[in-house]
Amino acid sequence: MSNYPLSYKLSWLPRFLKPSLAGDISGFAPVAATLIDPPPARMVRLAFVGDISAVANRSAPQCDPAIVALLGSADLVIGNCESPVVERPSAVLGTRLGTHHAMTERFLAEALAAAGISREKLVLSLANNHVLDQGVAGFEGTVVALKRLGIRTIGTTTTGPIVKVPVGPLTIGFAAFTLWRNADEASFADRVSMQGDPERWPRDAAKGADLLCAVPHWDWEFRHFPRGETRALARHLAGHGVGLIAGHHAHVVQPVQWIGKTLVAYGLGDFLGTALARQPWPGRIGSILAVDVSADLGMRGAIAAYQLHAFMRLRAGDHERLVGVEALEGRLRGKVEGRLKAIFDGQSTAV
């Protein structure tokens, strides 16, 4: 049913229990930079968040004010809808065990409100391996529920490989796709974008977009440094006009890289926990990528500045509490800062 290599399947549990810092650590970029100074007179801010799920939450999360303010400052927030939105799961046992994802429309609405994310300023990708966890009916119900909530979606076959979204004076193109699936190929092929090769996108699909962003569900889970194949795909996307890449699926924070003029954030981690409530702590570090894009004449679509902001998901009863790293205390703060230094070469990722 799934398309994971055997070596991937065998490594899943060990890496879940102990996320890996192994891999090629060369060639990465700072977690923040100003590219246009003085800043453009007109800009739009994009905020990319990681996977959104209800697996680790029974009620809406709590979000520290700094995180709410950061997300509220964005003109558009982009994330990955890792759980089908259904009222009654069809995969009952799997949902209880956490292997099959599901969240209600009410939970999603309350979670977004708690995080300060306006639905009209939100775009969610449905291109991920869990989107058919509740079957075809669950997928179709998810599309309907998100439309009812006023949330735009990307990453489905009906929307096409690139969706253009107006953001203030700019038009941003989004190409969302998944390399992984948990269901049979035919079910995915008819509904979910798995087209990660820009050479196979329609030639004029990005016409009219000031900036083209890829939102890939890629790489192997619980590894802080992307695999060589993932970095090669990033280069391929950059070579075909993609100017910004914000990835998901690894469930841990990964580094940032410049490939020519293309900014790549390989993995943002989870925004809301997609695994067990008591997930090992490195997997509870998430991040938000804030990107300011110029709307000035002659610089339309150019990245003016960016910053990756790290946070921690703490357990609070039946839900999670999202806390900036600088607000953590004691031994946990030391561990989290040490892990981030290992990933980002000692740089600060404060919200």
C-alpha positions as CSV (number, residue, x, y, z in Angstrom):
1,M,0.0,0.0,0.0
2,S,2.6,2.6,1.0
3,N,5.7,3.4,-1.0
4,Y,8.3,3.5,1.7
5,P,11.6,1.6,1.2
6,L,12.2,-1.3,3.6
7,S,15.2,0.4,5.1
8,Y,13.0,3.4,5.8
9,K,10.4,1.2,7.6
10,L,13.0,-0.6,9.7
11,S,14.6,2.7,10.8
12,W,11.3,4.4,11.7
13,L,11.0,3.4,15.4
14,P,14.7,3.8,16.3
15,R,14.7,7.3,14.7
16,F,11.4,8.2,16.4
17,L,12.8,7.3,19.8
18,K,16.1,9.0,19.1
19,P,16.0,11.6,16.2
20,S,19.3,11.6,14.3
21,L,21.9,14.3,13.9
22,A,23.8,12.3,11.3
23,G,24.2,13.5,7.8
24,D,25.9,16.1,5.6
25,I,26.1,19.3,7.6
26,S,27.8,21.4,4.9
27,G,26.6,24.3,2.9
28,F,23.8,25.6,5.1
29,A,22.7,29.2,5.7
30,P,22.0,31.4,8.7
31,V,18.6,31.1,10.4
32,A,18.0,34.8,9.7
33,A,19.2,37.3,7.1
34,T,18.3,40.7,5.6
35,L,18.8,40.6,1.9
36,I,17.6,44.0,0.9
37,D,18.8,47.0,3.0
38,P,17.2,49.4,3.3
39,P,14.0,47.4,3.2
40,P,11.5,47.8,0.4
41,A,8.8,50.4,0.9
42,R,6.1,47.7,0.3
43,M,6.4,44.1,1.5
44,V,4.2,41.1,2.3
45,R,5.0,38.6,5.0
46,L,4.6,34.9,4.5
47,A,4.7,32.6,7.6
48,F,5.3,28.9,7.0
49,V,4.4,26.4,9.8
50,G,4.9,22.7,9.9
51,D,2.5,19.7,10.1
52,I,-0.9,20.3,11.9
53,S,-2.5,17.3,13.6
54,A,-4.7,16.4,16.5
55,V,-2.9,13.2,17.4
56,A,-1.2,14.8,20.4
57,N,-4.1,17.1,21.3
58,R,-7.6,16.5,22.5
59,S,-8.4,20.2,22.9
60,A,-7.0,23.3,21.4
61,P,-3.4,24.2,22.2
62,Q,-2.1,27.1,24.2
63,C,0.2,29.5,22.4
64,D,2.5,31.9,24.0
65,P,1.8,35.6,23.1
66,A,5.0,35.9,21.1
67,I,4.0,33.1,18.8
68,V,0.5,34.5,18.4
69,A,2.0,37.9,17.6
70,L,4.4,36.4,15.0
71,L,1.7,34.5,13.2
72,G,-0.7,37.5,13.4
73,S,1.9,39.7,11.7
74,A,1.8,37.6,8.6
75,D,-0.2,38.5,5.5
76,L,-0.5,34.7,4.7
77,V,0.2,31.6,6.7
78,I,1.0,28.3,5.0
79,G,1.0,24.9,6.6
80,N,0.4,21.2,6.1
81,C,-2.9,19.6,7.1
82,E,-1.6,16.3,8.3
83,S,-4.9,15.1,9.7
84,P,-8.1,14.5,7.6
85,V,-10.9,16.8,8.9
86,V,-13.8,14.4,9.8
87,E,-16.5,14.2,12.5
88,R,-16.3,10.4,12.9
89,P,-13.2,8.5,11.9
90,S,-13.7,5.4,9.7
91,A,-10.4,3.9,10.8
92,V,-11.5,3.6,14.4
93,L,-8.7,1.4,15.9
94,G,-5.9,3.1,13.9
95,T,-7.1,6.5,15.0
96,R,-7.2,5.5,18.6
97,L,-3.6,4.1,18.3
98,G,-2.4,7.2,16.5
99,T,-1.4,5.5,13.3
100,H,-4.3,7.0,11.4
101,H,-4.9,10.7,11.8
102,A,-8.1,12.6,12.2
103,M,-9.3,15.9,13.6
104,T,-12.7,17.5,13.8
105,E,-13.7,20.8,12.1
106,R,-14.3,22.3,15.6
107,F,-10.8,21.3,16.8
108,L,-9.1,22.9,13.8
109,A,-11.1,26.1,14.1
110,E,-10.3,26.4,17.8
111,A,-6.6,25.5,17.3
112,L,-6.2,28.2,14.6
113,A,-7.9,30.8,16.9
114,A,-5.6,29.9,19.8
115,A,-2.6,30.4,17.5
116,G,-3.9,33.7,16.2
117,I,-4.2,32.5,12.6
118,S,-7.0,34.0,10.6
119,R,-8.7,31.5,8.4
120,E,-8.9,34.0,5.5
121,K,-5.1,34.3,5.7
122,L,-4.4,30.6,5.7
123,V,-3.4,28.1,3.0
124,L,-3.2,24.4,3.9
125,S,-1.5,21.7,1.8
126,L,-3.3,18.4,1.5
127,A,-0.3,16.8,-0.2
128,N,0.9,14.4,2.5
129,N,0.9,10.7,3.3
130,H,-1.9,10.8,5.9
131,V,-4.5,12.7,3.9
132,L,-6.3,9.4,3.0
133,D,-6.1,7.9,6.5
134,Q,-9.9,8.0,6.8
135,G,-10.4,6.8,3.3
136,V,-11.6,8.5,0.1
137,A,-14.8,9.7,1.9
138,G,-12.6,11.2,4.6
139,F,-10.5,13.0,2.0
140,E,-13.6,14.4,0.2
141,G,-15.1,15.4,3.6
142,T,-11.8,17.3,4.4
143,V,-12.0,19.3,1.2
144,V,-15.6,20.3,2.0
145,A,-14.8,21.1,5.6
146,L,-11.9,23.4,4.8
147,K,-13.9,25.2,2.2
148,R,-16.7,25.6,4.7
149,L,-14.1,27.1,7.1
150,G,-12.9,29.5,4.4
151,I,-9.5,28.0,4.2
152,R,-7.7,27.7,0.9
153,T,-6.1,24.4,-0.1
154,I,-3.2,23.4,-2.3
155,G,-1.7,20.0,-3.2
156,T,-4.7,18.3,-4.8
157,T,-5.1,17.1,-8.4
158,T,-8.2,19.3,-8.8
159,T,-6.2,22.5,-8.0
160,G,-3.4,21.6,-10.4
161,P,0.3,21.6,-9.7
162,I,0.5,25.3,-9.0
163,V,-2.1,27.4,-7.2
164,K,-1.8,31.2,-7.4
165,V,-2.9,33.2,-4.3
166,P,-3.2,37.0,-4.2
167,V,-1.4,38.4,-1.2
168,G,-1.7,42.2,-1.0
169,P,-0.1,43.6,-4.1
170,L,1.6,40.3,-5.0
171,T,0.6,37.0,-6.4
172,I,2.3,34.0,-4.9
173,G,2.3,30.6,-6.6
174,F,2.3,27.4,-4.5
175,A,3.4,24.0,-5.8
176,A,2.6,21.4,-3.1
177,F,3.3,17.7,-3.5
178,T,4.1,14.6,-1.5
179,L,6.7,12.0,-2.2
180,W,5.1,9.6,0.3
181,R,1.7,7.9,0.6
182,N,0.1,5.5,3.1
183,A,-2.6,4.3,0.7
184,D,-2.6,2.6,-2.7
185,E,-1.2,4.5,-5.6
186,A,-4.4,4.7,-7.6
187,S,-6.3,6.4,-4.7
188,F,-3.6,9.0,-4.3
189,A,-3.0,9.6,-8.0
190,D,-6.6,10.6,-8.5
191,R,-6.7,13.1,-5.6
192,V,-3.3,14.1,-4.2
193,S,-0.4,15.8,-6.0
194,M,2.7,13.6,-6.1
195,Q,4.2,15.6,-8.9
196,G,7.5,16.9,-7.6
197,D,9.2,17.2,-10.9
198,P,8.9,20.8,-12.3
199,E,9.7,19.5,-15.8
200,R,6.3,17.9,-15.8
201,W,4.3,20.9,-14.7
202,P,2.5,22.8,-17.5
203,R,4.8,25.3,-19.0
204,D,2.7,28.3,-18.2
205,A,1.4,27.1,-14.8
206,A,3.4,29.7,-12.9
207,K,2.6,32.6,-15.3
208,G,1.6,35.7,-13.4
209,A,3.2,34.6,-10.0
210,D,5.6,37.1,-8.5
211,L,7.2,34.3,-6.4
212,L,6.9,30.6,-6.8
213,C,7.0,28.5,-3.6
214,A,7.3,24.8,-3.3
215,V,5.7,23.0,-0.3
216,P,7.0,19.5,-0.5
217,H,6.2,16.6,1.8
218,W,9.6,14.9,1.4
219,D,12.7,13.4,3.1
220,W,12.9,10.7,5.8
221,E,11.3,11.2,9.2
222,F,13.2,12.1,12.5
223,R,16.5,13.1,10.8
224,H,17.7,16.6,11.4
225,F,19.8,16.8,8.2
226,P,18.2,16.2,4.8
227,R,19.3,13.2,2.7
228,G,21.3,13.7,-0.4
229,E,18.3,12.9,-2.6
230,T,16.3,15.6,-0.9
231,R,19.0,18.2,-1.4
232,A,19.2,17.2,-5.1
233,L,15.5,17.7,-5.5
234,A,15.8,21.1,-4.0
235,R,18.5,22.0,-6.5
236,H,16.2,20.7,-9.3
237,L,13.3,22.9,-8.1
238,A,15.5,25.9,-7.8
239,G,16.8,25.4,-11.3
240,H,13.2,25.6,-12.6
241,G,12.3,28.9,-11.1
242,V,11.1,28.0,-7.6
243,G,12.3,30.8,-5.4
244,L,11.2,29.5,-1.9
245,I,10.9,26.0,-0.6
246,A,9.4,25.1,2.8
247,G,9.3,21.4,3.5
248,H,7.4,19.0,5.8
249,H,7.3,15.3,6.8
250,A,10.6,14.9,8.8
251,H,8.7,16.0,12.0
252,V,12.0,17.5,13.3
253,V,13.5,20.9,12.6
254,Q,16.0,20.9,9.7
255,P,18.5,23.5,8.4
256,V,18.1,26.4,5.9
257,Q,20.0,26.7,2.7
258,W,20.5,29.1,-0.2
259,I,20.7,27.5,-3.7
260,G,21.4,30.5,-5.9
261,K,18.6,32.9,-5.2
262,T,16.3,30.2,-3.8
263,L,15.7,29.9,-0.1
264,V,15.2,26.4,1.2
265,A,13.9,25.4,4.7
266,Y,14.1,21.7,4.5
267,G,11.9,20.8,7.4
268,L,9.9,23.0,9.9
269,G,9.0,20.2,12.3
270,D,5.5,19.8,13.6
271,F,3.3,22.8,14.4
272,L,0.9,20.5,16.4
273,G,2.1,17.1,17.4
274,T,1.6,14.4,14.8
275,A,2.8,11.5,17.0
276,L,2.3,10.3,20.5
277,A,1.5,12.8,23.3
278,R,4.7,11.8,25.1
279,Q,6.9,12.0,22.0
280,P,10.7,12.2,22.8
281,W,11.7,15.8,23.2
282,P,13.8,16.5,20.0
283,G,10.6,15.7,18.0
284,R,8.7,18.4,20.0
285,I,10.8,21.2,18.7
286,G,9.0,23.1,15.9
287,S,9.7,26.2,13.9
288,I,8.0,29.0,12.0
289,L,9.6,30.5,8.9
290,A,8.8,34.2,8.4
291,V,9.7,35.6,5.0
292,D,9.3,39.2,3.9
293,V,8.8,39.5,0.1
294,S,9.3,42.8,-1.7
295,A,6.4,44.3,-3.7
296,D,8.5,47.3,-4.9
297,L,8.8,48.0,-8.6
298,G,11.9,46.3,-10.0
299,M,12.1,43.9,-6.9
300,R,8.7,42.3,-7.0
301,G,8.8,38.8,-5.5
302,A,12.4,39.2,-4.2
303,I,13.0,37.9,-0.7
304,A,13.9,40.9,1.4
305,A,14.4,39.1,4.7
306,Y,13.7,35.9,6.5
307,Q,14.0,34.4,10.0
308,L,13.4,30.9,11.3
309,H,11.8,31.0,14.8
310,A,12.0,27.8,16.9
311,F,9.6,26.8,19.7
312,M,8.8,23.8,21.9
313,R,5.6,21.9,22.3
314,L,5.1,21.1,26.0
315,R,2.4,18.8,27.4
316,A,-0.4,20.5,29.3
317,G,-3.1,18.1,30.3
318,D,-5.0,16.9,27.2
319,H,-3.2,19.4,24.8
320,E,0.0,21.0,24.0
321,R,1.5,24.4,24.9
322,L,3.6,26.1,22.3
323,V,6.5,28.0,24.0
324,G,9.4,30.0,22.5
325,V,12.8,28.5,23.3
326,E,13.8,31.6,25.3
327,A,10.8,31.1,27.6
328,L,11.8,27.6,28.5
329,E,13.5,26.9,31.9
330,G,16.0,24.7,33.5
331,R,17.5,21.6,32.0
332,L,15.0,21.4,29.2
333,R,16.0,24.8,27.8
334,G,19.7,23.7,27.9
335,K,18.9,20.5,25.9
336,V,16.8,22.3,23.4
337,E,19.3,25.1,22.8
338,G,22.1,22.4,22.5
339,R,20.1,20.6,19.8
340,L,19.4,23.8,17.9
341,K,23.1,24.8,18.0
342,A,23.9,21.4,16.5
343,I,21.5,22.0,13.7
344,F,22.1,25.7,13.1
345,D,25.8,26.0,14.0
346,G,25.2,27.9,17.2
347,Q,22.8,30.5,15.9
348,S,19.9,32.0,17.8
349,T,16.4,31.0,16.7
350,A,14.4,33.1,19.3
351,V,10.8,34.0,18.5
